Amino acid sequence: MAVPKNKTSKQRKAMRRSAVWRLDTPNLSACPKCGELRRPHTVCRACGFYNGRDVLQLEAASKKKK
């Protein structure tokens, strides 16, 4: 059975573990219709645009049409 030759210090152990839990920032891209930043492959929350068409009917957009 493998046994460590030397003790691993708390600092060395923490340094090794710190990189595992680091989160990456989400990628953002501009909406082609309104220019709002959004996550790729998702519907734009500002205008409801996705994949070249309007997918969601938002209240702000419907009020302007009336």
mmCIF file of the N, C-alpha and C atoms, coordinates in Angstrom:
data_MODEL
# 
_entry.id   MODEL 
# 
loop_
_atom_site.group_PDB 
_atom_site.id 
_atom_site.type_symbol 
_atom_site.label_atom_id 
_atom_site.label_alt_id 
_atom_site.label_comp_id 
_atom_site.label_asym_id 
_atom_site.label_entity_id 
_atom_site.label_seq_id 
_atom_site.pdbx_PDB_ins_code 
_atom_site.Cartn_x 
_atom_site.Cartn_y 
_atom_site.Cartn_z 
_atom_site.occupancy 
_atom_site.B_iso_or_equiv 
_atom_site.pdbx_formal_charge 
_atom_site.auth_seq_id 
_atom_site.auth_comp_id 
_atom_site.auth_asym_id 
_atom_site.auth_atom_id 
_atom_site.pdbx_PDB_model_num 
ATOM 1   N N  . MET A 1 1  ? 0.843   -1.181 0.000   1.00 0.00 ? 1  MET A N  1 
ATOM 2   C CA . MET A 1 1  ? 0.000   0.000  0.000   1.00 0.00 ? 1  MET A CA 1 
ATOM 3   C C  . MET A 1 1  ? 0.885   1.240  0.000   1.00 0.00 ? 1  MET A C  1 
ATOM 4   N N  . ALA A 1 2  ? 0.537   2.221  -0.819  1.00 0.00 ? 2  ALA A N  1 
ATOM 5   C CA . ALA A 1 2  ? 1.336   3.438  -0.927  1.00 0.00 ? 2  ALA A CA 1 
ATOM 6   C C  . ALA A 1 2  ? 1.107   4.317  0.292   1.00 0.00 ? 2  ALA A C  1 
ATOM 7   N N  . VAL A 1 3  ? 2.192   4.804  0.839   1.00 0.00 ? 3  VAL A N  1 
ATOM 8   C CA . VAL A 1 3  ? 2.139   5.679  2.005   1.00 0.00 ? 3  VAL A CA 1 
ATOM 9   C C  . VAL A 1 3  ? 2.947   6.934  1.685   1.00 0.00 ? 3  VAL A C  1 
ATOM 10  N N  . PRO A 1 4  ? 2.420   8.136  1.992   1.00 0.00 ? 4  PRO A N  1 
ATOM 11  C CA . PRO A 1 4  ? 3.172   9.356  1.717   1.00 0.00 ? 4  PRO A CA 1 
ATOM 12  C C  . PRO A 1 4  ? 4.454   9.407  2.539   1.00 0.00 ? 4  PRO A C  1 
ATOM 13  N N  . LYS A 1 5  ? 5.543   9.835  1.903   1.00 0.00 ? 5  LYS A N  1 
ATOM 14  C CA . LYS A 1 5  ? 6.826   9.915  2.599   1.00 0.00 ? 5  LYS A CA 1 
ATOM 15  C C  . LYS A 1 5  ? 6.866   11.117 3.524   1.00 0.00 ? 5  LYS A C  1 
ATOM 16  N N  . ASN A 1 6  ? 6.289   12.234 3.074   1.00 0.00 ? 6  ASN A N  1 
ATOM 17  C CA . ASN A 1 6  ? 6.266   13.461 3.883   1.00 0.00 ? 6  ASN A CA 1 
ATOM 18  C C  . ASN A 1 6  ? 4.836   13.961 4.025   1.00 0.00 ? 6  ASN A C  1 
ATOM 19  N N  . LYS A 1 7  ? 4.622   14.736 5.077   1.00 0.00 ? 7  LYS A N  1 
ATOM 20  C CA . LYS A 1 7  ? 3.312   15.313 5.321   1.00 0.00 ? 7  LYS A CA 1 
ATOM 21  C C  . LYS A 1 7  ? 3.051   16.429 4.307   1.00 0.00 ? 7  LYS A C  1 
ATOM 22  N N  . THR A 1 8  ? 1.825   16.485 3.785   1.00 0.00 ? 8  THR A N  1 
ATOM 23  C CA . THR A 1 8  ? 1.417   17.581 2.917   1.00 0.00 ? 8  THR A CA 1 
ATOM 24  C C  . THR A 1 8  ? 0.876   18.698 3.788   1.00 0.00 ? 8  THR A C  1 
ATOM 25  N N  . SER A 1 9  ? 1.459   19.884 3.660   1.00 0.00 ? 9  SER A N  1 
ATOM 26  C CA . SER A 1 9  ? 1.054   21.010 4.494   1.00 0.00 ? 9  SER A CA 1 
ATOM 27  C C  . SER A 1 9  ? -0.344  21.497 4.110   1.00 0.00 ? 9  SER A C  1 
ATOM 28  N N  . LYS A 1 10 ? -0.965  22.244 5.006   1.00 0.00 ? 10 LYS A N  1 
ATOM 29  C CA . LYS A 1 10 ? -2.296  22.789 4.757   1.00 0.00 ? 10 LYS A CA 1 
ATOM 30  C C  . LYS A 1 10 ? -2.263  23.756 3.577   1.00 0.00 ? 10 LYS A C  1 
ATOM 31  N N  . GLN A 1 11 ? -1.191  24.541 3.477   1.00 0.00 ? 11 GLN A N  1 
ATOM 32  C CA . GLN A 1 11 ? -1.067  25.508 2.396   1.00 0.00 ? 11 GLN A CA 1 
ATOM 33  C C  . GLN A 1 11 ? -0.943  24.801 1.041   1.00 0.00 ? 11 GLN A C  1 
ATOM 34  N N  . ARG A 1 12 ? -0.111  23.780 0.962   1.00 0.00 ? 12 ARG A N  1 
ATOM 35  C CA . ARG A 1 12 ? 0.069   23.056 -0.299  1.00 0.00 ? 12 ARG A CA 1 
ATOM 36  C C  . ARG A 1 12 ? -1.230  22.347 -0.707  1.00 0.00 ? 12 ARG A C  1 
ATOM 37  N N  . LYS A 1 13 ? -1.930  21.785 0.271   1.00 0.00 ? 13 LYS A N  1 
ATOM 38  C CA . LYS A 1 13 ? -3.189  21.103 0.000   1.00 0.00 ? 13 LYS A CA 1 
ATOM 39  C C  . LYS A 1 13 ? -4.236  22.103 -0.507  1.00 0.00 ? 13 LYS A C  1 
ATOM 40  N N  . ALA A 1 14 ? -4.304  23.280 0.118   1.00 0.00 ? 14 ALA A N  1 
ATOM 41  C CA . ALA A 1 14 ? -5.264  24.306 -0.283  1.00 0.00 ? 14 ALA A CA 1 
ATOM 42  C C  . ALA A 1 14 ? -4.944  24.847 -1.675  1.00 0.00 ? 14 ALA A C  1 
ATOM 43  N N  . MET A 1 15 ? -3.661  25.019 -1.989  1.00 0.00 ? 15 MET A N  1 
ATOM 44  C CA . MET A 1 15 ? -3.262  25.517 -3.310  1.00 0.00 ? 15 MET A CA 1 
ATOM 45  C C  . MET A 1 15 ? -3.668  24.516 -4.392  1.00 0.00 ? 15 MET A C  1 
ATOM 46  N N  . ARG A 1 16 ? -3.517  23.243 -4.127  1.00 0.00 ? 16 ARG A N  1 
ATOM 47  C CA . ARG A 1 16 ? -3.871  22.213 -5.089  1.00 0.00 ? 16 ARG A CA 1 
ATOM 48  C C  . ARG A 1 16 ? -5.380  22.184 -5.310  1.00 0.00 ? 16 ARG A C  1 
ATOM 49  N N  . ARG A 1 17 ? -6.152  22.320 -4.256  1.00 0.00 ? 17 ARG A N  1 
ATOM 50  C CA . ARG A 1 17 ? -7.607  22.230 -4.353  1.00 0.00 ? 17 ARG A CA 1 
ATOM 51  C C  . ARG A 1 17 ? -8.250  23.504 -4.888  1.00 0.00 ? 17 ARG A C  1 
ATOM 52  N N  . SER A 1 18 ? -7.569  24.628 -4.793  1.00 0.00 ? 18 SER A N  1 
ATOM 53  C CA . SER A 1 18 ? -8.185  25.902 -5.166  1.00 0.00 ? 18 SER A CA 1 
ATOM 54  C C  . SER A 1 18 ? -8.519  25.970 -6.647  1.00 0.00 ? 18 SER A C  1 
ATOM 55  N N  . ALA A 1 19 ? -7.708  25.378 -7.513  1.00 0.00 ? 19 ALA A N  1 
ATOM 56  C CA . ALA A 1 19 ? -7.936  25.466 -8.954  1.00 0.00 ? 19 ALA A CA 1 
ATOM 57  C C  . ALA A 1 19 ? -9.107  24.601 -9.397  1.00 0.00 ? 19 ALA A C  1 
ATOM 58  N N  . VAL A 1 20 ? -9.481  23.605 -8.645  1.00 0.00 ? 20 VAL A N  1 
ATOM 59  C CA . VAL A 1 20 ? -10.544 22.700 -9.039  1.00 0.00 ? 20 VAL A CA 1 
ATOM 60  C C  . VAL A 1 20 ? -11.904 23.386 -8.951  1.00 0.00 ? 20 VAL A C  1 
ATOM 61  N N  . TRP A 1 21 ? -12.097 24.224 -7.959  1.00 0.00 ? 21 TRP A N  1 
ATOM 62  C CA . TRP A 1 21 ? -13.407 24.810 -7.694  1.00 0.00 ? 21 TRP A CA 1 
ATOM 63  C C  . TRP A 1 21 ? -13.606 26.155 -8.388  1.00 0.00 ? 21 TRP A C  1 
ATOM 64  N N  . ARG A 1 22 ? -12.633 26.650 -9.116  1.00 0.00 ? 22 ARG A N  1 
ATOM 65  C CA . ARG A 1 22 ? -12.733 27.946 -9.762  1.00 0.00 ? 22 ARG A CA 1 
ATOM 66  C C  . ARG A 1 22 ? -13.737 27.864 -10.908 1.00 0.00 ? 22 ARG A C  1 
ATOM 67  N N  . LEU A 1 23 ? -14.668 28.793 -10.959 1.00 0.00 ? 23 LEU A N  1 
ATOM 68  C CA . LEU A 1 23 ? -15.686 28.802 -11.997 1.00 0.00 ? 23 LEU A CA 1 
ATOM 69  C C  . LEU A 1 23 ? -15.265 29.709 -13.143 1.00 0.00 ? 23 LEU A C  1 
ATOM 70  N N  . ASP A 1 24 ? -15.625 29.337 -14.347 1.00 0.00 ? 24 ASP A N  1 
ATOM 71  C CA . ASP A 1 24 ? -15.369 30.162 -15.511 1.00 0.00 ? 24 ASP A CA 1 
ATOM 72  C C  . ASP A 1 24 ? -16.540 31.124 -15.707 1.00 0.00 ? 24 ASP A C  1 
ATOM 73  N N  . THR A 1 25 ? -16.250 32.292 -16.248 1.00 0.00 ? 25 THR A N  1 
ATOM 74  C CA . THR A 1 25 ? -17.319 33.236 -16.538 1.00 0.00 ? 25 THR A CA 1 
ATOM 75  C C  . THR A 1 25 ? -18.064 32.761 -17.781 1.00 0.00 ? 25 THR A C  1 
ATOM 76  N N  . PRO A 1 26 ? -19.371 32.949 -17.831 1.00 0.00 ? 26 PRO A N  1 
ATOM 77  C CA . PRO A 1 26 ? -20.110 32.492 -19.003 1.00 0.00 ? 26 PRO A CA 1 
ATOM 78  C C  . PRO A 1 26 ? -19.767 33.331 -20.228 1.00 0.00 ? 26 PRO A C  1 
ATOM 79  N N  . ASN A 1 27 ? -19.763 32.694 -21.385 1.00 0.00 ? 27 ASN A N  1 
ATOM 80  C CA . ASN A 1 27 ? -19.519 33.412 -22.625 1.00 0.00 ? 27 ASN A CA 1 
ATOM 81  C C  . ASN A 1 27 ? -20.763 34.217 -22.976 1.00 0.00 ? 27 ASN A C  1 
ATOM 82  N N  . LEU A 1 28 ? -20.552 35.441 -23.429 1.00 0.00 ? 28 LEU A N  1 
ATOM 83  C CA . LEU A 1 28 ? -21.657 36.296 -23.825 1.00 0.00 ? 28 LEU A CA 1 
ATOM 84  C C  . LEU A 1 28 ? -21.455 36.738 -25.266 1.00 0.00 ? 28 LEU A C  1 
ATOM 85  N N  . SER A 1 29 ? -22.556 36.837 -25.983 1.00 0.00 ? 29 SER A N  1 
ATOM 86  C CA . SER A 1 29 ? -22.497 37.329 -27.350 1.00 0.00 ? 29 SER A CA 1 
ATOM 87  C C  . SER A 1 29 ? -23.600 38.363 -27.523 1.00 0.00 ? 29 SER A C  1 
ATOM 88  N N  . ALA A 1 30 ? -23.430 39.243 -28.492 1.00 0.00 ? 30 ALA A N  1 
ATOM 89  C CA . ALA A 1 30 ? -24.411 40.295 -28.727 1.00 0.00 ? 30 ALA A CA 1 
ATOM 90  C C  . ALA A 1 30 ? -25.574 39.745 -29.540 1.00 0.00 ? 30 ALA A C  1 
ATOM 91  N N  . CYS A 1 31 ? -26.769 40.164 -29.186 1.00 0.00 ? 31 CYS A N  1 
ATOM 92  C CA . CYS A 1 31 ? -27.965 39.785 -29.938 1.00 0.00 ? 31 CYS A CA 1 
ATOM 93  C C  . CYS A 1 31 ? -27.912 40.489 -31.294 1.00 0.00 ? 31 CYS A C  1 
ATOM 94  N N  . PRO A 1 32 ? -28.148 39.770 -32.401 1.00 0.00 ? 32 PRO A N  1 
ATOM 95  C CA . PRO A 1 32 ? -28.067 40.424 -33.712 1.00 0.00 ? 32 PRO A CA 1 
ATOM 96  C C  . PRO A 1 32 ? -29.172 41.452 -33.952 1.00 0.00 ? 32 PRO A C  1 
ATOM 97  N N  . LYS A 1 33 ? -30.280 41.354 -33.215 1.00 0.00 ? 33 LYS A N  1 
ATOM 98  C CA . LYS A 1 33 ? -31.402 42.276 -33.436 1.00 0.00 ? 33 LYS A CA 1 
ATOM 99  C C  . LYS A 1 33 ? -31.285 43.540 -32.583 1.00 0.00 ? 33 LYS A C  1 
ATOM 100 N N  . CYS A 1 34 ? -31.060 43.365 -31.262 1.00 0.00 ? 34 CYS A N  1 
ATOM 101 C CA . CYS A 1 34 ? -31.061 44.537 -30.377 1.00 0.00 ? 34 CYS A CA 1 
ATOM 102 C C  . CYS A 1 34 ? -29.677 44.883 -29.831 1.00 0.00 ? 34 CYS A C  1 
ATOM 103 N N  . GLY A 1 35 ? -28.714 43.985 -29.939 1.00 0.00 ? 35 GLY A N  1 
ATOM 104 C CA . GLY A 1 35 ? -27.366 44.277 -29.460 1.00 0.00 ? 35 GLY A CA 1 
ATOM 105 C C  . GLY A 1 35 ? -27.144 43.992 -27.983 1.00 0.00 ? 35 GLY A C  1 
ATOM 106 N N  . GLU A 1 36 ? -28.165 43.522 -27.293 1.00 0.00 ? 36 GLU A N  1 
ATOM 107 C CA . GLU A 1 36 ? -28.059 43.185 -25.862 1.00 0.00 ? 36 GLU A CA 1 
ATOM 108 C C  . GLU A 1 36 ? -27.165 41.954 -25.698 1.00 0.00 ? 36 GLU A C  1 
ATOM 109 N N  . LEU A 1 37 ? -26.366 41.928 -24.623 1.00 0.00 ? 37 LEU A N  1 
ATOM 110 C CA . LEU A 1 37 ? -25.527 40.764 -24.367 1.00 0.00 ? 37 LEU A CA 1 
ATOM 111 C C  . LEU A 1 37 ? -26.391 39.606 -23.873 1.00 0.00 ? 37 LEU A C  1 
ATOM 112 N N  . ARG A 1 38 ? -26.141 38.429 -24.422 1.00 0.00 ? 38 ARG A N  1 
ATOM 113 C CA . ARG A 1 38 ? -26.906 37.238 -24.039 1.00 0.00 ? 38 ARG A CA 1 
ATOM 114 C C  . ARG A 1 38 ? -26.000 36.023 -24.133 1.00 0.00 ? 38 ARG A C  1 
ATOM 115 N N  . ARG A 1 39 ? -26.417 34.921 -23.533 1.00 0.00 ? 39 ARG A N  1 
ATOM 116 C CA . ARG A 1 39 ? -25.660 33.677 -23.623 1.00 0.00 ? 39 ARG A CA 1 
ATOM 117 C C  . ARG A 1 39 ? -25.909 33.054 -24.984 1.00 0.00 ? 39 ARG A C  1 
ATOM 118 N N  . PRO A 1 40 ? -24.898 32.398 -25.556 1.00 0.00 ? 40 PRO A N  1 
ATOM 119 C CA . PRO A 1 40 ? -25.098 31.807 -26.877 1.00 0.00 ? 40 PRO A CA 1 
ATOM 120 C C  . PRO A 1 40 ? -26.132 30.677 -26.865 1.00 0.00 ? 40 PRO A C  1 
ATOM 121 N N  . HIS A 1 41 ? -26.833 30.511 -27.957 1.00 0.00 ? 41 HIS A N  1 
ATOM 122 C CA . HIS A 1 41 ? -27.838 29.460 -28.148 1.00 0.00 ? 41 HIS A CA 1 
ATOM 123 C C  . HIS A 1 41 ? -29.000 29.588 -27.178 1.00 0.00 ? 41 HIS A C  1 
ATOM 124 N N  . THR A 1 42 ? -29.344 30.809 -26.799 1.00 0.00 ? 42 THR A N  1 
ATOM 125 C CA . THR A 1 42 ? -30.506 31.048 -25.944 1.00 0.00 ? 42 THR A CA 1 
ATOM 126 C C  . THR A 1 42 ? -31.301 32.221 -26.512 1.00 0.00 ? 42 THR A C  1 
ATOM 127 N N  . VAL A 1 43 ? -32.552 32.320 -26.109 1.00 0.00 ? 43 VAL A N  1 
ATOM 128 C CA . VAL A 1 43 ? -33.421 33.405 -26.547 1.00 0.00 ? 43 VAL A CA 1 
ATOM 129 C C  . VAL A 1 43 ? -32.985 34.685 -25.841 1.00 0.00 ? 43 VAL A C  1 
ATOM 130 N N  . CYS A 1 44 ? -32.993 35.796 -26.581 1.00 0.00 ? 44 CYS A N  1 
ATOM 131 C CA . CYS A 1 44 ? -32.645 37.092 -26.007 1.00 0.00 ? 44 CYS A CA 1 
ATOM 132 C C  . CYS A 1 44 ? -33.766 37.523 -25.064 1.00 0.00 ? 44 CYS A C  1 
ATOM 133 N N  . ARG A 1 45 ? -33.417 37.909 -23.843 1.00 0.00 ? 45 ARG A N  1 
ATOM 134 C CA . ARG A 1 45 ? -34.427 38.320 -22.866 1.00 0.00 ? 45 ARG A CA 1 
ATOM 135 C C  . ARG A 1 45 ? -34.974 39.704 -23.166 1.00 0.00 ? 45 ARG A C  1 
ATOM 136 N N  . ALA A 1 46 ? -34.219 40.504 -23.877 1.00 0.00 ? 46 ALA A N  1 
ATOM 137 C CA . ALA A 1 46 ? -34.658 41.868 -24.155 1.00 0.00 ? 46 ALA A CA 1 
ATOM 138 C C  . ALA A 1 46 ? -35.699 41.924 -25.270 1.00 0.00 ? 46 ALA A C  1 
ATOM 139 N N  . CYS A 1 47 ? -35.472 41.161 -26.357 1.00 0.00 ? 47 CYS A N  1 
ATOM 140 C CA . CYS A 1 47 ? -36.376 41.271 -27.506 1.00 0.00 ? 47 CYS A CA 1 
ATOM 141 C C  . CYS A 1 47 ? -37.050 39.954 -27.891 1.00 0.00 ? 47 CYS A C  1 
ATOM 142 N N  . GLY A 1 48 ? -36.646 38.821 -27.344 1.00 0.00 ? 48 GLY A N  1 
ATOM 143 C CA . GLY A 1 48 ? -37.277 37.540 -27.662 1.00 0.00 ? 48 GLY A CA 1 
ATOM 144 C C  . GLY A 1 48 ? -36.845 36.959 -28.992 1.00 0.00 ? 48 GLY A C  1 
ATOM 145 N N  . PHE A 1 49 ? -35.696 37.372 -29.508 1.00 0.00 ? 49 PHE A N  1 
ATOM 146 C CA . PHE A 1 49 ? -35.198 36.956 -30.818 1.00 0.00 ? 49 PHE A CA 1 
ATOM 147 C C  . PHE A 1 49 ? -34.304 35.741 -30.663 1.00 0.00 ? 49 PHE A C  1 
ATOM 148 N N  . TYR A 1 50 ? -34.473 34.746 -31.544 1.00 0.00 ? 50 TYR A N  1 
ATOM 149 C CA . TYR A 1 50 ? -33.599 33.573 -31.544 1.00 0.00 ? 50 TYR A CA 1 
ATOM 150 C C  . TYR A 1 50 ? -33.597 32.931 -32.917 1.00 0.00 ? 50 TYR A C  1 
ATOM 151 N N  . ASN A 1 51 ? -32.433 32.611 -33.414 1.00 0.00 ? 51 ASN A N  1 
ATOM 152 C CA . ASN A 1 51 ? -32.251 31.855 -34.657 1.00 0.00 ? 51 ASN A CA 1 
ATOM 153 C C  . ASN A 1 51 ? -32.960 32.512 -35.850 1.00 0.00 ? 51 ASN A C  1 
ATOM 154 N N  . GLY A 1 52 ? -32.862 33.839 -35.928 1.00 0.00 ? 52 GLY A N  1 
ATOM 155 C CA . GLY A 1 52 ? -33.402 34.555 -37.075 1.00 0.00 ? 52 GLY A CA 1 
ATOM 156 C C  . GLY A 1 52 ? -34.887 34.847 -37.038 1.00 0.00 ? 52 GLY A C  1 
ATOM 157 N N  . ARG A 1 53 ? -35.552 34.648 -35.900 1.00 0.00 ? 53 ARG A N  1 
ATOM 158 C CA . ARG A 1 53 ? -36.982 34.935 -35.816 1.00 0.00 ? 53 ARG A CA 1 
ATOM 159 C C  . ARG A 1 53 ? -37.360 35.318 -34.391 1.00 0.00 ? 53 ARG A C  1 
ATOM 160 N N  . ASP A 1 54 ? -38.524 35.932 -34.243 1.00 0.00 ? 54 ASP A N  1 
ATOM 161 C CA . ASP A 1 54 ? -39.044 36.288 -32.925 1.00 0.00 ? 54 ASP A CA 1 
ATOM 162 C C  . ASP A 1 54 ? -39.733 35.067 -32.339 1.00 0.00 ? 54 ASP A C  1 
ATOM 163 N N  . VAL A 1 55 ? -39.212 34.607 -31.200 1.00 0.00 ? 55 VAL A N  1 
ATOM 164 C CA . VAL A 1 55 ? -39.742 33.407 -30.569 1.00 0.00 ? 55 VAL A CA 1 
ATOM 165 C C  . VAL A 1 55 ? -40.720 33.766 -29.457 1.00 0.00 ? 55 VAL A C  1 
ATOM 166 N N  . LEU A 1 56 ? -40.381 34.771 -28.661 1.00 0.00 ? 56 LEU A N  1 
ATOM 167 C CA . LEU A 1 56 ? -41.211 35.169 -27.527 1.00 0.00 ? 56 LEU A CA 1 
ATOM 168 C C  . LEU A 1 56 ? -41.953 36.462 -27.832 1.00 0.00 ? 56 LEU A C  1 
ATOM 169 N N  . GLN A 1 57 ? -43.186 36.530 -27.397 1.00 0.00 ? 57 GLN A N  1 
ATOM 170 C CA . GLN A 1 57 ? -43.942 37.768 -27.479 1.00 0.00 ? 57 GLN A CA 1 
ATOM 171 C C  . GLN A 1 57 ? -43.826 38.445 -26.112 1.00 0.00 ? 57 GLN A C  1 
ATOM 172 N N  . LEU A 1 58 ? -43.000 39.467 -26.010 1.00 0.00 ? 58 LEU A N  1 
ATOM 173 C CA . LEU A 1 58 ? -42.770 40.154 -24.750 1.00 0.00 ? 58 LEU A CA 1 
ATOM 174 C C  . LEU A 1 58 ? -43.808 41.255 -24.564 1.00 0.00 ? 58 LEU A C  1 
ATOM 175 N N  . GLU A 1 59 ? -44.103 41.585 -23.305 1.00 0.00 ? 59 GLU A N  1 
ATOM 176 C CA . GLU A 1 59 ? -45.122 42.596 -23.001 1.00 0.00 ? 59 GLU A CA 1 
ATOM 177 C C  . GLU A 1 59 ? -44.727 43.971 -23.520 1.00 0.00 ? 59 GLU A C  1 
ATOM 178 N N  . ALA A 1 60 ? -43.457 44.313 -23.417 1.00 0.00 ? 60 ALA A N  1 
ATOM 179 C CA . ALA A 1 60 ? -43.012 45.625 -23.886 1.00 0.00 ? 60 ALA A CA 1 
ATOM 180 C C  . ALA A 1 60 ? -43.215 45.757 -25.396 1.00 0.00 ? 60 ALA A C  1 
ATOM 181 N N  . ALA A 1 61 ? -42.959 44.688 -26.113 1.00 0.00 ? 61 ALA A N  1 
ATOM 182 C CA . ALA A 1 61 ? -43.145 44.711 -27.560 1.00 0.00 ? 61 ALA A CA 1 
ATOM 183 C C  . ALA A 1 61 ? -44.632 44.748 -27.926 1.00 0.00 ? 61 ALA A C  1 
ATOM 184 N N  . SER A 1 62 ? -45.452 44.046 -27.158 1.00 0.00 ? 62 SER A N  1 
ATOM 185 C CA . SER A 1 62 ? -46.889 44.013 -27.468 1.00 0.00 ? 62 SER A CA 1 
ATOM 186 C C  . SER A 1 62 ? -47.563 45.356 -27.148 1.00 0.00 ? 62 SER A C  1 
ATOM 187 N N  . LYS A 1 63 ? -47.073 46.098 -26.140 1.00 0.00 ? 63 LYS A N  1 
ATOM 188 C CA . LYS A 1 63 ? -47.624 47.399 -25.805 1.00 0.00 ? 63 LYS A CA 1 
ATOM 189 C C  . LYS A 1 63 ? -47.328 48.421 -26.896 1.00 0.00 ? 63 LYS A C  1 
ATOM 190 N N  . LYS A 1 64 ? -46.142 48.287 -27.512 1.00 0.00 ? 64 LYS A N  1 
ATOM 191 C CA . LYS A 1 64 ? -45.785 49.201 -28.589 1.00 0.00 ? 64 LYS A CA 1 
ATOM 192 C C  . LYS A 1 64 ? -46.658 48.990 -29.814 1.00 0.00 ? 64 LYS A C  1 
ATOM 193 N N  . LYS A 1 65 ? -47.076 47.761 -30.082 1.00 0.00 ? 65 LYS A N  1 
ATOM 194 C CA . LYS A 1 65 ? -47.880 47.448 -31.258 1.00 0.00 ? 65 LYS A CA 1 
ATOM 195 C C  . LYS A 1 65 ? -49.297 47.952 -31.123 1.00 0.00 ? 65 LYS A C  1 
ATOM 196 N N  . LYS A 1 66 ? -49.823 48.035 -29.897 1.00 0.00 ? 66 LYS A N  1 
ATOM 197 C CA . LYS A 1 66 ? -51.214 48.448 -29.666 1.00 0.00 ? 66 LYS A CA 1 
ATOM 198 C C  . LYS A 1 66 ? -51.363 49.901 -29.862 1.00 0.00 ? 66 LYS A C  1 
# 
